[in-house]
Amino acid sequence: MDEPPSPLLKSRIPRKTVIIEHNFFSYGKFLIHDLHCPLRKGILYYCRDDAILEHNIHSSGKNEPRIIVPKHPTRGLEKISFIHIKGNRMLLFAKYSGNTNFDSESYLHLSIHEIHPDNRVGLILWSFNGSVDGHFDIDDLVPMKSTENALGITFGVKFINHWKLFDISTTETEASDDFPLIEYGRIGCDLNPKLKGSVPVIQSPDRRILLNASVEQEGRNEIVDIHYLDSGGTNNMSFSFLSRTSIPIPWAQETFPLPRTPPDLAFSADGSKFAMAMVCGRVSVWDTRRKVPLKSFMEVPMDNNDPPRVEYLQFSSGNLGKEVLVFIERDVFFPTIHVIDATSFETEEMLELELERLARHKGVGALFFDPSGRTLYAEINGTLYEWDLQKNEHGPEWWIGE
């Protein structure tokens, strides 16, 4: 029987590619993790056995997958990111930790790669691999766009009420000997000093708006504060508090202990909207400038003391005017991927995936798009699921413009 047509997806039935049989724990880690598709549809990058690999999932060649950064003999690979920089190059940003009883330090890997004409990562043009101890907490280090330097990228380190900004120096020092991140500026913002612990803070794509999310001390409401840029140049930006939205947690009165996990936040590609995943399982989308809700999803009944967990909240790239909002509704054996149009928010696909009933599965390990935003991927226990979004056709459209 043919499936009914979907306004968002070419087919609800995904293509499947087995990357590794049964992606279970190995020495405290999953065999593959942290998947990305930064350059071209079907070309994936991921961590496996503390090495960084590139894998063309549509090729059966003997060189697939290939190692682009080998395993370090004494460090464990925690997280990787790939960032396009000026000059048709790619920056690889990776975090390591010491994996021996005598080494508890954090380590940073940075490498600049050329990009081959076939849109694959090429030769290393420059690299650094060393300790960050004595500089900052590596978990607070985040990449940010920049229009001022030669690479088009800078790094921010978040403190209580400001960020310090760092440029990558590739010419003034030998990176193998000296730390390459050079402090050059700061971003100031008046975050609530009463907030404790890790407080999510995100910056809009145009760098003019900051959002921070938290839970009130009493645990009855979740809070989103909006800050606007009011002074300063690229190297010394200052944001002022504009407004606060307090959203009740439906079941907080009935729950003990009270929820303390702050909401997840995500901006749309143009920054005009943001999405928030609450601890109660509800997802809401807001107009950034008008500060009003546009739509809510997964409304949780007041008597539900065990709401679903929302993961991987994100908008697609928005390239060519197309954009969708996606997230995972986590369930023990039946996780659901929500795919929602990001204009009217009236069209939604819910893709339910059945997990193997095994004790050591991890559920959905990754949810991400290809660079165009036209293909959605999910990794579950070593198998990659792939959906293509509908092409732009003449007539009524669910995306932004042509």
C-alpha positions as CSV (number, residue, x, y, z in Angstrom):
1,M,0.0,0.0,0.0
2,D,1.4,3.4,-1.0
3,E,2.0,5.9,1.8
4,P,0.0,9.1,1.8
5,P,1.9,12.1,0.4
6,S,3.7,14.3,2.8
7,P,3.9,18.1,2.5
8,L,7.3,18.2,4.1
9,L,9.1,15.0,3.2
10,K,9.6,13.2,-0.1
11,S,8.9,10.0,1.8
12,R,8.2,9.2,5.4
13,I,10.1,5.9,5.0
14,P,13.8,6.6,5.6
15,R,16.8,5.2,3.8
16,K,19.0,3.2,6.1
17,T,22.8,2.8,6.2
18,V,24.5,0.6,8.8
19,I,27.7,2.4,9.9
20,I,28.6,0.0,12.6
21,E,26.7,-3.0,14.0
22,H,25.2,-2.3,17.4
23,N,26.6,1.0,18.6
24,F,27.0,0.0,22.3
25,F,29.3,1.1,25.1
26,S,33.0,0.4,24.8
27,Y,35.1,1.4,27.9
28,G,32.4,3.9,28.9
29,K,31.8,5.4,25.5
30,F,29.7,4.6,22.5
31,L,31.7,3.2,19.6
32,I,30.6,6.1,17.3
33,H,29.3,9.5,18.4
34,D,29.1,13.2,17.5
35,L,28.1,12.9,13.9
36,H,28.3,15.9,11.5
37,C,27.6,16.6,7.8
38,P,29.4,20.0,7.2
39,L,30.3,19.8,3.5
40,R,28.2,17.6,1.3
41,K,25.2,15.3,1.5
42,G,26.3,11.8,2.3
43,I,29.8,12.7,3.6
44,L,29.7,12.3,7.3
45,Y,32.3,12.9,10.1
46,Y,32.2,11.3,13.4
47,C,34.3,10.0,16.4
48,R,35.1,6.3,16.6
49,D,37.5,4.8,19.1
50,D,38.9,8.3,19.8
51,A,39.8,8.9,16.2
52,I,38.0,11.3,13.8
53,L,36.7,9.7,10.6
54,E,35.3,10.8,7.3
55,H,32.7,8.5,5.7
56,N,31.0,8.6,2.3
57,I,27.9,6.5,3.2
58,H,27.0,6.2,-0.5
59,S,30.3,4.6,-1.4
60,S,31.5,1.1,-0.9
61,G,35.1,1.9,-1.7
62,K,37.9,0.3,0.3
63,N,39.0,3.7,1.6
64,E,35.7,4.3,3.4
65,P,35.7,5.4,6.1
66,R,39.1,7.1,6.3
67,I,40.8,8.6,9.3
68,I,41.5,12.3,9.2
69,V,42.8,12.7,12.8
70,P,44.2,9.5,14.4
71,K,43.6,8.3,17.9
72,H,45.8,10.1,20.5
73,P,47.8,7.6,22.6
74,T,46.9,9.2,26.0
75,R,43.8,11.3,25.4
76,G,40.2,10.6,25.0
77,L,38.2,12.4,22.3
78,E,35.1,14.0,23.8
79,K,33.5,16.3,21.1
80,I,34.2,17.6,17.6
81,S,32.9,20.5,15.5
82,F,33.5,21.5,11.9
83,I,33.3,25.2,11.0
84,H,33.6,26.9,7.5
85,I,36.1,29.7,7.5
86,K,37.3,32.2,5.0
87,G,39.3,31.1,2.0
88,N,37.3,27.9,1.3
89,R,38.8,26.2,4.3
90,M,37.5,24.1,7.2
91,L,38.3,24.5,10.9
92,L,38.2,21.3,13.0
93,F,37.5,22.1,16.7
94,A,37.9,19.1,19.1
95,K,37.9,18.6,22.8
96,Y,39.9,15.9,24.5
97,S,40.5,14.8,28.1
98,G,43.3,12.9,29.7
99,N,42.4,9.2,29.9
100,T,44.9,8.0,32.4
101,N,44.9,8.0,36.2
102,F,47.7,10.5,36.1
103,D,46.2,13.0,33.6
104,S,43.0,14.9,34.4
105,E,43.7,17.9,32.1
106,S,41.5,19.1,29.2
107,Y,43.0,19.4,25.8
108,L,42.1,21.4,22.7
109,H,42.7,20.4,19.1
110,L,42.4,23.0,16.3
111,S,43.3,22.3,12.7
112,I,42.7,24.2,9.5
113,H,42.1,22.1,6.4
114,E,41.8,22.8,2.7
115,I,38.5,21.7,1.1
116,H,38.8,19.4,-1.9
117,P,36.9,20.3,-5.1
118,D,34.7,17.3,-4.4
119,N,33.7,18.9,-1.0
120,R,35.8,16.6,1.3
121,V,38.2,17.6,4.0
122,G,41.8,17.9,2.6
123,L,45.3,18.4,3.9
124,I,46.0,20.0,7.2
125,L,47.4,23.6,6.7
126,W,47.9,24.4,10.3
127,S,47.2,22.7,13.6
128,F,47.4,22.9,17.4
129,N,46.9,20.2,20.0
130,G,47.6,21.0,23.6
131,S,46.3,21.6,27.1
132,V,44.0,24.5,28.0
133,D,44.5,24.2,31.8
134,G,45.5,27.6,33.2
135,H,43.6,29.4,30.4
136,F,39.9,28.6,30.8
137,D,37.4,25.7,31.2
138,I,37.2,24.0,27.8
139,D,33.5,23.4,28.3
140,D,32.9,27.1,28.2
141,L,34.7,27.6,24.9
142,V,32.3,28.2,22.0
143,P,33.0,29.3,18.4
144,M,31.4,32.6,17.1
145,K,31.2,34.2,13.7
146,S,33.4,37.2,13.1
147,T,33.7,39.8,10.4
148,E,36.9,41.3,11.7
149,N,39.7,38.7,11.4
150,A,41.2,36.7,8.6
151,L,39.5,33.4,9.4
152,G,36.0,34.8,9.9
153,I,35.7,32.9,13.2
154,T,36.5,33.7,16.9
155,F,36.0,32.0,20.2
156,G,34.1,33.1,23.3
157,V,34.5,31.9,26.8
158,K,31.5,32.6,29.1
159,F,32.0,34.0,32.6
160,I,29.2,35.1,35.0
161,N,28.3,38.4,33.2
162,H,30.5,38.5,30.2
163,W,32.4,36.6,27.5
164,K,36.1,36.9,26.7
165,L,36.8,36.8,23.0
166,F,39.8,35.0,21.5
167,D,41.2,35.0,18.0
168,I,43.3,32.2,16.5
169,S,46.9,33.2,15.9
170,T,48.4,31.0,13.1
171,T,51.4,33.1,12.2
172,E,52.8,34.9,15.2
173,T,53.7,31.8,17.1
174,E,54.4,28.1,16.5
175,A,51.2,26.6,17.6
176,S,52.9,23.4,18.7
177,D,54.8,25.3,21.4
178,D,52.5,28.3,22.3
179,F,48.8,28.6,23.0
180,P,47.2,30.0,19.8
181,L,44.1,31.7,21.3
182,I,44.8,35.3,21.8
183,E,42.4,37.4,23.9
184,Y,41.3,40.5,21.9
185,G,37.9,41.6,23.3
186,R,34.8,40.9,25.3
187,I,31.0,40.8,25.3
188,G,29.3,42.3,28.3
189,C,25.8,41.4,29.4
190,D,23.9,41.9,32.6
191,L,22.8,38.3,33.4
192,N,20.8,37.8,36.6
193,P,23.5,37.4,39.3
194,K,21.2,35.1,41.3
195,L,21.4,32.4,38.6
196,K,23.5,29.5,39.7
197,G,25.2,26.7,37.8
198,S,25.2,26.3,34.0
199,V,22.9,28.9,32.4
200,P,22.3,28.4,28.6
201,V,23.1,31.6,26.7
202,I,22.9,31.8,22.9
203,Q,23.5,34.6,20.4
204,S,21.4,35.4,17.4
205,P,22.9,34.8,13.9
206,D,23.4,38.6,13.4
207,R,25.0,38.8,16.9
208,R,22.6,41.5,18.1
209,I,20.4,39.5,20.5
210,L,21.3,37.3,23.5
211,L,18.9,34.8,25.1
212,N,19.5,33.1,28.4
213,A,17.3,30.5,30.0
214,S,16.9,29.4,33.6
215,V,14.6,28.0,36.2
216,E,13.4,30.1,39.1
217,Q,14.8,29.3,42.5
218,E,11.4,27.9,43.6
219,G,11.3,25.6,40.5
220,R,7.8,26.7,39.5
221,N,8.6,28.7,36.4
222,E,11.1,28.7,33.5
223,I,12.6,32.0,32.5
224,V,13.9,33.4,29.3
225,D,15.7,36.8,29.3
226,I,16.2,38.8,26.2
227,H,19.2,41.2,25.8
228,Y,19.8,43.6,23.0
229,L,23.1,45.0,21.7
230,D,23.2,48.7,22.7
231,S,26.9,49.7,22.3
232,G,30.3,48.8,21.2
233,G,32.0,47.4,18.1
234,T,32.8,43.8,17.2
235,N,35.7,43.6,19.7
236,N,33.9,45.1,22.7
237,M,30.1,44.5,22.6
238,S,27.7,45.5,25.4
239,F,24.2,44.0,25.8
240,S,21.5,45.4,28.0
241,F,18.6,43.5,29.5
242,L,15.4,44.1,27.6
243,S,12.6,41.8,28.9
244,R,11.9,38.6,30.9
245,T,9.3,36.0,30.1
246,S,8.3,33.7,32.9
247,I,6.5,30.4,31.9
248,P,4.8,28.2,34.5
249,I,5.9,24.5,34.6
250,P,2.5,22.7,34.5
251,W,3.3,19.9,36.9
252,A,5.9,21.6,39.2
253,Q,3.4,21.7,42.1
254,E,3.1,17.9,42.1
255,T,6.8,17.0,41.5
256,F,9.5,16.4,44.1
257,P,12.3,17.1,43.7
258,L,11.6,20.3,41.8
259,P,13.0,20.5,38.3
260,R,16.3,22.4,38.0
261,T,17.3,21.7,34.4
262,P,17.1,24.9,32.3
263,P,15.3,24.9,29.0
264,D,17.1,24.4,25.7
265,L,17.1,27.2,23.2
266,A,17.6,27.5,19.4
267,F,17.4,30.5,17.0
268,S,16.0,30.3,13.5
269,A,18.4,31.1,10.7
270,D,17.5,34.8,10.5
271,G,17.1,35.2,14.2
272,S,13.5,36.3,13.9
273,K,12.2,33.3,15.9
274,F,13.5,31.1,18.7
275,A,12.4,27.8,20.0
276,M,12.5,26.6,23.6
277,A,12.2,23.0,24.9
278,M,11.0,23.1,28.5
279,V,11.7,20.6,31.3
280,C,8.1,19.6,31.2
281,G,8.4,18.3,27.6
282,R,6.6,21.3,26.0
283,V,8.2,23.0,23.0
284,S,7.3,26.5,22.1
285,V,8.3,28.9,19.3
286,W,8.5,32.7,20.0
287,D,8.7,35.8,17.9
288,T,12.0,37.3,19.0
289,R,11.2,41.0,18.7
290,R,7.6,41.0,19.7
291,K,8.3,38.5,22.5
292,V,5.0,36.6,21.9
293,P,4.5,32.9,21.5
294,L,3.8,31.7,18.0
295,K,3.0,28.0,18.6
296,S,3.4,25.3,21.2
297,F,3.9,21.6,20.7
298,M,3.6,18.5,23.0
299,E,1.4,20.1,25.6
300,V,1.8,18.0,28.7
301,P,-1.3,17.2,30.9
302,M,-1.2,18.6,34.4
303,D,-1.4,15.1,36.0
304,N,1.6,13.8,34.0
305,N,4.5,13.6,36.4
306,D,6.7,11.8,33.9
307,P,6.8,14.0,30.8
308,P,8.8,13.1,27.7
309,R,12.3,14.5,27.3
310,V,13.0,16.7,24.3
311,E,16.4,16.5,22.7
312,Y,18.3,17.9,19.7
313,L,16.1,21.0,19.3
314,Q,17.3,22.9,16.2
315,F,16.3,24.7,13.1
316,S,17.6,23.7,9.7
317,S,20.1,25.9,7.9
318,G,17.4,28.0,6.1
319,N,19.4,28.0,2.9
320,L,17.4,29.0,-0.2
321,G,14.7,30.2,2.1
322,K,13.7,26.8,3.4
323,E,13.6,26.1,7.1
324,V,12.2,23.4,9.4
325,L,12.2,22.9,13.2
326,V,13.1,19.5,14.4
327,F,13.5,17.7,17.8
328,I,13.4,14.3,19.4
329,E,10.6,13.3,21.7
330,R,12.6,10.7,23.7
331,D,10.9,7.4,24.7
332,V,12.5,4.2,26.1
333,F,11.8,2.2,22.9
334,F,9.8,4.4,20.5
335,P,11.5,7.8,20.1
336,T,9.6,10.2,17.8
337,I,11.2,12.8,15.5
338,H,9.1,15.9,15.0
339,V,9.6,17.8,11.7
340,I,7.7,21.1,11.6
341,D,7.5,23.9,9.0
342,A,9.1,27.0,10.3
343,T,6.8,29.6,8.8
344,S,3.2,28.9,9.8
345,F,4.1,26.1,12.2
346,E,0.9,24.4,11.1
347,T,2.4,21.5,9.3
348,E,4.1,18.7,11.4
349,E,5.4,15.3,10.6
350,M,5.9,12.8,13.5
351,L,8.3,10.0,12.6
352,E,8.3,7.1,15.1
353,L,11.3,4.8,15.2
354,E,11.3,1.5,17.1
355,L,14.5,0.7,19.0
356,E,15.9,-2.8,19.6
357,R,14.8,-4.0,23.0
358,L,18.3,-4.4,24.3
359,A,19.6,-3.2,27.7
360,R,22.5,-1.1,26.4
361,H,21.0,1.0,23.6
362,K,21.4,4.7,23.8
363,G,18.3,5.8,21.8
364,V,18.8,8.5,19.1
365,G,22.5,9.3,19.2
366,A,22.4,12.2,16.7
367,L,20.0,14.4,14.7
368,F,21.4,16.7,12.1
369,F,21.0,18.2,8.6
370,D,23.2,18.2,5.5
371,P,24.7,21.7,4.7
372,S,21.7,22.7,2.4
373,G,19.1,21.8,5.1
374,R,17.4,19.5,2.5
375,T,18.3,16.2,4.1
376,L,17.7,15.1,7.7
377,Y,19.8,12.4,9.4
378,A,19.3,10.4,12.6
379,E,21.7,7.9,14.1
380,I,20.4,5.1,16.2
381,N,22.6,2.3,17.5
382,G,25.0,2.5,14.6
383,T,22.4,2.8,11.8
384,L,21.9,6.1,10.0
385,Y,18.3,7.0,8.9
386,E,17.9,9.6,6.1
387,W,14.9,11.6,5.0
388,D,14.9,14.2,2.1
389,L,12.7,17.3,2.4
390,Q,10.3,18.2,-0.4
391,K,11.7,20.2,-3.3
392,N,10.6,23.7,-4.0
393,E,7.6,23.5,-6.3
394,H,5.4,26.2,-7.7
395,G,2.2,26.9,-5.8
396,P,1.5,27.1,-2.1
397,E,4.7,26.8,-0.1
398,W,5.5,25.9,3.5
399,W,8.9,27.6,3.5
400,I,10.1,31.2,3.4
401,G,10.0,32.6,-0.1
402,E,11.8,31.4,-3.2
